[in-house]
């Protein structure tokens, strides 16, 4: 009998530390544990990583994949287009039952593990519909995209200083001219003080994803768009990481007790690599990583990065 699994539109992120084990008697529990669960919608990077795990279930286990397609962020991404080859059925409602819910485990352990074990084909190939794109008319494969990160509220080492962003933009503009674009949001729209820079802003995530997927090189930090670029199999990608973005021989005991996945943590993931970098098909993408230092990079490192871009 074919396995049917359902992916909820929210993930169980962990447990509210105000309700430690064995204390209280709250209805918002699982099993007999009185701790509150913290749930949050899958964000862009989460979704990209999650779909690697879902693709594993489909290709290796032959599972039938259902996805609760109700969150506005997911609709803005047009997941029904991007992942039509992974998800068999998009549901128009959320169901508060858990018998058929798929638990991918800790995404930054599971998705890199599946790529290492089963190869790059486990990374889903994104599907695009040109007619759904409503952004600027750009020549495919001819431009470079940079997505600065300034507004991360945790893992603050991954944020980029305005001075660094402007240094990067100035050198990229000098090399690529009008074929260089910066994607900004409302939080950092004023971070660039260089004239005549091509800036793109949009509320339609699908349009931004489309622009990224058709670039010749993507540059970004520890953000969802970097993961999306990874799945786009670009000619070139450069990730601006931070010190703990990848940890080898990771063990769950290092994770705070109040922020654990409340479902299964399967043994094959013990002591694997914790990897929040995007999963890249290195057969087709020329991929490079640089480390931010105090939310910036030296001029020498910036110059080295620029010379790598073909």
C-alpha positions as a Markdown table, in Angstrom:
| # | Residue | x | y | z |
|---|---|---|---|---|
| 1 | Unk | 0.0 | 0.0 | 0.0 |
| 2 | Unk | 1.4 | 3.4 | -1.0 |
| 3 | Unk | 2.2 | 5.7 | 1.9 |
| 4 | Unk | 0.3 | 9.0 | 2.1 |
| 5 | Unk | 1.9 | 11.8 | 4.1 |
| 6 | Unk | 0.7 | 15.3 | 4.8 |
| 7 | Unk | 3.0 | 18.3 | 5.3 |
| 8 | Unk | 1.4 | 20.9 | 7.6 |
| 9 | Unk | 1.6 | 24.6 | 6.8 |
| 10 | Unk | 3.3 | 25.1 | 10.2 |
| 11 | Unk | 6.3 | 23.5 | 11.7 |
| 12 | Unk | 6.7 | 22.5 | 15.4 |
| 13 | Unk | 9.7 | 24.6 | 16.2 |
| 14 | Unk | 10.0 | 23.6 | 19.8 |
| 15 | Unk | 8.7 | 23.9 | 23.3 |
| 16 | Unk | 7.8 | 27.0 | 25.3 |
| 17 | Unk | 10.5 | 27.3 | 28.0 |
| 18 | Unk | 7.9 | 28.9 | 30.4 |
| 19 | Unk | 6.4 | 25.4 | 30.6 |
| 20 | Unk | 9.3 | 23.1 | 31.6 |
| 21 | Unk | 8.8 | 19.3 | 31.8 |
| 22 | Unk | 6.6 | 18.0 | 34.6 |
| 23 | Unk | 5.1 | 21.4 | 35.6 |
| 24 | Unk | 1.6 | 22.6 | 35.0 |
| 25 | Unk | -1.4 | 21.0 | 33.4 |
| 26 | Unk | -2.0 | 22.7 | 30.0 |
| 27 | Unk | -4.4 | 21.4 | 27.3 |
| 28 | Unk | -2.0 | 22.6 | 24.6 |
| 29 | Unk | 0.1 | 19.5 | 24.9 |
| 30 | Unk | 1.2 | 16.4 | 23.0 |
| 31 | Unk | 0.9 | 13.1 | 24.8 |
| 32 | Unk | 1.3 | 13.5 | 28.6 |
| 33 | Unk | 3.9 | 16.3 | 28.4 |
| 34 | Unk | 2.5 | 19.6 | 29.7 |
| 35 | Unk | 4.9 | 21.8 | 27.7 |
| 36 | Unk | 3.4 | 24.2 | 25.2 |
| 37 | Unk | 4.4 | 23.7 | 21.6 |
| 38 | Unk | 5.7 | 26.6 | 19.6 |
| 39 | Unk | 4.5 | 26.5 | 16.0 |
| 40 | Unk | 5.5 | 28.8 | 13.1 |
| 41 | Unk | 4.9 | 28.8 | 9.3 |
| 42 | Unk | 7.6 | 27.3 | 7.1 |
| 43 | Unk | 9.7 | 30.2 | 5.9 |
| 44 | Unk | 11.4 | 30.4 | 2.5 |
| 45 | Unk | 14.6 | 28.6 | 3.5 |
| 46 | Unk | 12.7 | 26.1 | 5.6 |
| 47 | Unk | 10.4 | 25.2 | 2.6 |
| 48 | Unk | 13.4 | 24.7 | 0.3 |
| 49 | Unk | 15.1 | 22.4 | 2.8 |
| 50 | Unk | 11.8 | 20.7 | 3.6 |
| 51 | Unk | 11.1 | 19.9 | 0.0 |
| 52 | Unk | 14.4 | 18.0 | -0.2 |
| 53 | Unk | 13.2 | 15.8 | 2.5 |
| 54 | Unk | 9.8 | 15.5 | 0.8 |
| 55 | Unk | 11.5 | 14.6 | -2.4 |
| 56 | Unk | 13.4 | 11.9 | -0.6 |
| 57 | Unk | 10.1 | 10.4 | 0.6 |
| 58 | Unk | 8.7 | 10.5 | -2.9 |
| 59 | Unk | 11.7 | 9.2 | -4.9 |
| 60 | Unk | 13.1 | 6.7 | -2.4 |
| 61 | Unk | 9.9 | 5.6 | -0.5 |
| 62 | Unk | 7.4 | 6.2 | -3.3 |
| 63 | Unk | 5.2 | 8.3 | -0.9 |
| 64 | Unk | 2.2 | 10.3 | -2.0 |
| 65 | Unk | 2.8 | 13.9 | -0.8 |
| 66 | Unk | 0.1 | 16.3 | 0.4 |
| 67 | Unk | 0.8 | 19.9 | 1.5 |
| 68 | Unk | -1.5 | 22.3 | 3.3 |
| 69 | Unk | -1.5 | 25.2 | 1.0 |
| 70 | Unk | -3.1 | 27.9 | 3.1 |
| 71 | Unk | -0.3 | 30.3 | 4.3 |
| 72 | Unk | 0.0 | 33.6 | 2.5 |
| 73 | Unk | 3.8 | 33.4 | 2.3 |
| 74 | Unk | 3.6 | 30.1 | 0.6 |
| 75 | Unk | 1.0 | 31.4 | -1.9 |
| 76 | Unk | 3.2 | 34.4 | -2.6 |
| 77 | Unk | 6.0 | 31.9 | -3.4 |
| 78 | Unk | 3.6 | 30.0 | -5.6 |
| 79 | Unk | 4.6 | 26.7 | -4.2 |
| 80 | Unk | 1.9 | 25.1 | -6.3 |
| 81 | Unk | 4.0 | 26.0 | -9.3 |
| 82 | Unk | 7.5 | 25.6 | -7.9 |
| 83 | Unk | 6.9 | 22.2 | -6.4 |
| 84 | Unk | 4.3 | 20.7 | -8.6 |
| 85 | Unk | 6.7 | 17.9 | -9.4 |
| 86 | Unk | 7.2 | 17.0 | -5.7 |
| 87 | Unk | 3.8 | 17.6 | -4.1 |
| 88 | Unk | 1.0 | 15.3 | -5.4 |
| 89 | Unk | -1.8 | 17.3 | -3.8 |
| 90 | Unk | -2.1 | 20.8 | -2.5 |
| 91 | Unk | -4.8 | 21.0 | 0.2 |
| 92 | Unk | -6.9 | 24.2 | 0.7 |
| 93 | Unk | -7.3 | 23.6 | 4.4 |
| 94 | Unk | -5.3 | 22.9 | 7.6 |
| 95 | Unk | -6.2 | 19.8 | 9.5 |
| 96 | Unk | -5.4 | 19.6 | 13.3 |
| 97 | Unk | -4.9 | 15.9 | 13.3 |
| 98 | Unk | -1.4 | 14.3 | 13.3 |
| 99 | Unk | -1.7 | 10.6 | 12.3 |
| 100 | Unk | -0.5 | 11.3 | 8.7 |
| 101 | Unk | 1.8 | 14.3 | 9.4 |
| 102 | Unk | 5.3 | 14.0 | 7.9 |
| 103 | Unk | 8.0 | 14.9 | 10.4 |
| 104 | Unk | 11.2 | 15.7 | 8.5 |
| 105 | Unk | 13.3 | 16.0 | 11.7 |
| 106 | Unk | 15.7 | 18.9 | 12.1 |
| 107 | Unk | 16.0 | 20.2 | 8.6 |
| 108 | Unk | 19.6 | 21.3 | 8.8 |
| 109 | Unk | 20.6 | 17.8 | 9.6 |
| 110 | Unk | 18.2 | 15.8 | 7.4 |
| 111 | Unk | 18.4 | 17.6 | 4.0 |
| 112 | Unk | 22.2 | 17.7 | 3.8 |
| 113 | Unk | 22.2 | 14.0 | 4.9 |
| 114 | Unk | 19.8 | 13.0 | 2.1 |
| 115 | Unk | 21.9 | 15.0 | -0.5 |
| 116 | Unk | 25.1 | 13.3 | 0.8 |
| 117 | Unk | 23.5 | 9.8 | 0.8 |
| 118 | Unk | 21.4 | 9.9 | -2.4 |
| 119 | Unk | 23.1 | 12.5 | -4.5 |
| 120 | Unk | 22.2 | 15.8 | -6.1 |
| 121 | Unk | 19.1 | 14.5 | -7.8 |
| 122 | Unk | 17.4 | 14.5 | -4.5 |
| 123 | Unk | 17.4 | 18.3 | -4.6 |
| 124 | Unk | 14.0 | 19.1 | -6.4 |
| 125 | Unk | 14.2 | 20.8 | -9.7 |
| 126 | Unk | 12.1 | 24.0 | -9.5 |
| 127 | Unk | 9.2 | 24.4 | -11.9 |
| 128 | Unk | 8.5 | 27.8 | -13.4 |
| 129 | Unk | 5.6 | 29.4 | -15.3 |
| 130 | Unk | 6.7 | 32.3 | -17.4 |
| 131 | Unk | 3.1 | 33.6 | -17.7 |
| 132 | Unk | 2.9 | 34.0 | -13.9 |
| 133 | Unk | 5.9 | 36.3 | -13.7 |
| 134 | Unk | 5.0 | 40.0 | -13.4 |
| 135 | Unk | 8.4 | 41.6 | -12.7 |
| 136 | Unk | 10.9 | 43.5 | -14.9 |
| 137 | Unk | 12.0 | 42.2 | -18.2 |
| 138 | Unk | 15.5 | 40.9 | -17.7 |
| 139 | Unk | 17.7 | 39.0 | -20.1 |
| 140 | Unk | 18.1 | 35.5 | -18.7 |
| 141 | Unk | 21.5 | 34.3 | -17.7 |
| 142 | Unk | 23.1 | 37.7 | -18.2 |
| 143 | Unk | 22.9 | 39.5 | -14.8 |
| 144 | Unk | 24.2 | 39.2 | -11.3 |
| 145 | Unk | 22.0 | 39.4 | -8.2 |
| 146 | Unk | 23.0 | 40.4 | -4.7 |
| 147 | Unk | 20.6 | 40.1 | -1.7 |
| 148 | Unk | 21.9 | 41.8 | 1.4 |
| 149 | Unk | 20.8 | 40.6 | 4.8 |
| 150 | Unk | 20.4 | 43.3 | 7.5 |
| 151 | Unk | 17.3 | 42.4 | 9.5 |
| 152 | Unk | 17.9 | 38.9 | 11.0 |
| 153 | Unk | 16.6 | 38.9 | 14.6 |
| 154 | Unk | 18.7 | 35.8 | 15.6 |
| 155 | Unk | 22.1 | 34.5 | 14.6 |
| 156 | Unk | 23.0 | 38.2 | 14.3 |
| 157 | Unk | 26.5 | 37.3 | 12.9 |
| 158 | Unk | 24.9 | 36.8 | 9.5 |
| 159 | Unk | 23.7 | 40.3 | 9.2 |
| 160 | Unk | 25.7 | 42.6 | 6.9 |
| 161 | Unk | 26.7 | 46.2 | 7.8 |
| 162 | Unk | 25.6 | 49.0 | 5.6 |
| 163 | Unk | 29.3 | 49.9 | 4.9 |
| 164 | Unk | 30.0 | 46.4 | 3.7 |
| 165 | Unk | 26.9 | 46.3 | 1.5 |
| 166 | Unk | 27.9 | 49.6 | -0.2 |
| 167 | Unk | 31.4 | 48.4 | -0.7 |
| 168 | Unk | 30.1 | 45.2 | -2.4 |
| 169 | Unk | 27.6 | 47.1 | -4.5 |
| 170 | Unk | 30.2 | 49.7 | -5.7 |
| 171 | Unk | 32.6 | 47.0 | -6.9 |
| 172 | Unk | 29.8 | 44.9 | -8.4 |
| 173 | Unk | 28.4 | 47.9 | -10.2 |
| 174 | Unk | 31.9 | 48.8 | -11.5 |
| 175 | Unk | 32.3 | 45.3 | -13.0 |
| 176 | Unk | 28.8 | 44.5 | -14.3 |
| 177 | Unk | 27.2 | 47.9 | -14.8 |
| 178 | Unk | 23.5 | 47.6 | -15.7 |
| 179 | Unk | 23.7 | 43.9 | -15.4 |
| 180 | Unk | 23.9 | 44.1 | -11.6 |
| 181 | Unk | 20.8 | 44.1 | -9.5 |
| 182 | Unk | 20.2 | 44.3 | -5.7 |
| 183 | Unk | 17.1 | 42.9 | -4.1 |
| 184 | Unk | 15.9 | 44.8 | -1.0 |
| 185 | Unk | 12.9 | 44.8 | 1.3 |
| 186 | Unk | 11.2 | 47.4 | 3.4 |
| 187 | Unk | 13.6 | 46.9 | 6.3 |
| 188 | Unk | 16.7 | 47.8 | 4.3 |
| 189 | Unk | 15.5 | 49.8 | 1.4 |
| 190 | Unk | 17.6 | 52.8 | 2.5 |
| 191 | Unk | 20.9 | 50.8 | 3.0 |
| 192 | Unk | 22.5 | 51.8 | -0.3 |
| 193 | Unk | 23.8 | 55.3 | -0.9 |
| 194 | Unk | 25.2 | 54.7 | -4.4 |
| 195 | Unk | 23.6 | 56.4 | -7.4 |
| 196 | Unk | 22.3 | 54.5 | -10.4 |
| 197 | Unk | 22.1 | 51.1 | -8.8 |
| 198 | Unk | 19.4 | 48.7 | -10.1 |
| 199 | Unk | 17.2 | 48.0 | -7.0 |
| 200 | Unk | 14.4 | 45.5 | -7.1 |
| 201 | Unk | 11.6 | 45.4 | -4.5 |
| 202 | Unk | 8.4 | 43.4 | -4.7 |
| 203 | Unk | 5.8 | 41.9 | -2.5 |
| 204 | Unk | 5.5 | 38.9 | -4.9 |
| 205 | Unk | 8.1 | 36.4 | -3.8 |
| 206 | Unk | 7.5 | 34.4 | -6.9 |
| 207 | Unk | 8.7 | 37.3 | -9.0 |
| 208 | Unk | 11.9 | 37.7 | -6.9 |
| 209 | Unk | 12.5 | 34.0 | -7.0 |
| 210 | Unk | 12.1 | 34.0 | -10.8 |
| 211 | Unk | 14.6 | 36.8 | -11.1 |
| 212 | Unk | 17.1 | 34.9 | -8.9 |
| 213 | Unk | 16.6 | 31.7 | -10.8 |
| 214 | Unk | 17.4 | 33.3 | -14.1 |
| 215 | Unk | 20.6 | 35.1 | -13.0 |
| 216 | Unk | 24.1 | 34.0 | -14.0 |
| 217 | Unk | 25.3 | 34.5 | -10.4 |
| 218 | Unk | 23.6 | 34.9 | -7.1 |
| 219 | Unk | 25.3 | 36.4 | -4.0 |
| 220 | Unk | 23.6 | 36.2 | -0.6 |
| 221 | Unk | 23.9 | 35.4 | 3.0 |
| 222 | Unk | 22.2 | 32.9 | 5.3 |
| 223 | Unk | 18.7 | 33.6 | 4.0 |
| 224 | Unk | 15.9 | 31.8 | 2.3 |
| 225 | Unk | 16.8 | 33.3 | -1.1 |
| 226 | Unk | 20.2 | 31.6 | -0.9 |
| 227 | Unk | 18.5 | 28.3 | -0.5 |
| 228 | Unk | 16.2 | 29.0 | -3.3 |
| 229 | Unk | 19.1 | 30.0 | -5.5 |
| 230 | Unk | 20.7 | 26.7 | -4.6 |
| 231 | Unk | 17.7 | 24.7 | -5.9 |
| 232 | Unk | 17.7 | 26.8 | -9.0 |
| 233 | Unk | 21.0 | 25.2 | -10.2 |
| 234 | Unk | 22.5 | 28.5 | -11.3 |
| 235 | Unk | 25.8 | 28.8 | -13.3 |
| 236 | Unk | 27.4 | 30.4 | -10.2 |
| 237 | Unk | 26.5 | 31.1 | -6.6 |
| 238 | Unk | 28.4 | 32.7 | -3.7 |
| 239 | Unk | 27.3 | 32.4 | -0.1 |
| 240 | Unk | 28.3 | 34.9 | 2.6 |
| 241 | Unk | 28.2 | 32.7 | 5.7 |
| 242 | Unk | 28.9 | 33.0 | 9.4 |
| 243 | Unk | 30.9 | 31.0 | 11.9 |
| 244 | Unk | 28.4 | 28.4 | 13.1 |
| 245 | Unk | 26.4 | 28.0 | 9.9 |
| 246 | Unk | 28.0 | 24.6 | 9.5 |
| 247 | Unk | 28.9 | 22.3 | 12.4 |
| 248 | Unk | 30.4 | 18.8 | 11.9 |
| 249 | Unk | 29.6 | 15.8 | 14.1 |
| 250 | Unk | 26.6 | 17.6 | 15.5 |
| 251 | Unk | 24.9 | 16.0 | 18.5 |
| 252 | Unk | 21.4 | 16.8 | 19.7 |
| 253 | Unk | 22.6 | 17.4 | 23.3 |
| 254 | Unk | 24.0 | 20.7 | 22.1 |
| 255 | Unk | 20.5 | 21.9 | 21.3 |
| 256 | Unk | 18.6 | 23.7 | 24.1 |
| 257 | Unk | 16.1 | 21.4 | 25.8 |
| 258 | Unk | 13.3 | 23.8 | 25.1 |
| 259 | Unk | 13.9 | 24.0 | 21.4 |
| 260 | Unk | 13.8 | 20.5 | 20.1 |
| 261 | Unk | 11.7 | 18.8 | 17.5 |
| 262 | Unk | 9.0 | 17.1 | 19.4 |
| 263 | Unk | 8.6 | 14.4 | 16.9 |
| 264 | Unk | 11.2 | 11.7 | 16.0 |
| 265 | Unk | 14.9 | 12.3 | 15.8 |
| 266 | Unk | 16.1 | 9.3 | 13.9 |
| 267 | Unk | 19.4 | 7.7 | 14.8 |
| 268 | Unk | 21.0 | 7.9 | 11.4 |
| 269 | Unk | 21.2 | 11.7 | 11.8 |
| 270 | Unk | 23.3 | 11.5 | 15.0 |
| 271 | Unk | 26.7 | 13.1 | 14.6 |
| 272 | Unk | 25.9 | 14.2 | 11.1 |
| 273 | Unk | 26.8 | 17.7 | 9.8 |
| 274 | Unk | 24.6 | 20.5 | 10.9 |
| 275 | Unk | 24.5 | 22.6 | 7.7 |
| 276 | Unk | 22.5 | 25.7 | 7.2 |
| 277 | Unk | 24.2 | 26.5 | 3.9 |
| 278 | Unk | 22.1 | 25.9 | 0.8 |
| 279 | Unk | 22.3 | 22.5 | -0.8 |
| 280 | Unk | 23.9 | 22.9 | -4.2 |
| 281 | Unk | 24.1 | 20.7 | -7.3 |
| 282 | Unk | 27.8 | 21.1 | -7.7 |
| 283 | Unk | 27.7 | 19.3 | -11.0 |
| 284 | Unk | 26.2 | 22.4 | -12.6 |
| 285 | Unk | 26.9 | 25.3 | -10.2 |
| 286 | Unk | 30.3 | 26.9 | -9.6 |
| 287 | Unk | 29.8 | 27.4 | -5.8 |
| 288 | Unk | 31.9 | 29.4 | -3.3 |
| 289 | Unk | 31.7 | 30.4 | 0.3 |
| 290 | Unk | 33.0 | 33.4 | 2.2 |
| 291 | Unk | 32.8 | 34.1 | 6.0 |
| 292 | Unk | 31.5 | 37.4 | 7.4 |
| 293 | Unk | 33.7 | 38.8 | 10.2 |
| 294 | Unk | 31.9 | 41.3 | 12.4 |
| 295 | Unk | 29.1 | 41.6 | 9.8 |
| 296 | Unk | 31.6 | 42.5 | 7.1 |
| 297 | Unk | 34.4 | 41.4 | 4.9 |
| 298 | Unk | 37.8 | 42.9 | 4.3 |
| 299 | Unk | 38.5 | 44.7 | 1.0 |
| 300 | Unk | 40.9 | 41.9 | 0.1 |
| 301 | Unk | 38.1 | 39.3 | 0.5 |
| 302 | Unk | 35.6 | 41.5 | -1.4 |
| 303 | Unk | 38.1 | 41.8 | -4.3 |
| 304 | Unk | 38.7 | 38.1 | -4.3 |
| 305 | Unk | 35.0 | 37.5 | -4.5 |
| 306 | Unk | 34.5 | 39.9 | -7.4 |
| 307 | Unk | 37.3 | 38.2 | -9.4 |
| 308 | Unk | 35.6 | 34.8 | -9.0 |
| 309 | Unk | 32.5 | 36.0 | -10.8 |
| 310 | Unk | 32.7 | 35.1 | -14.5 |
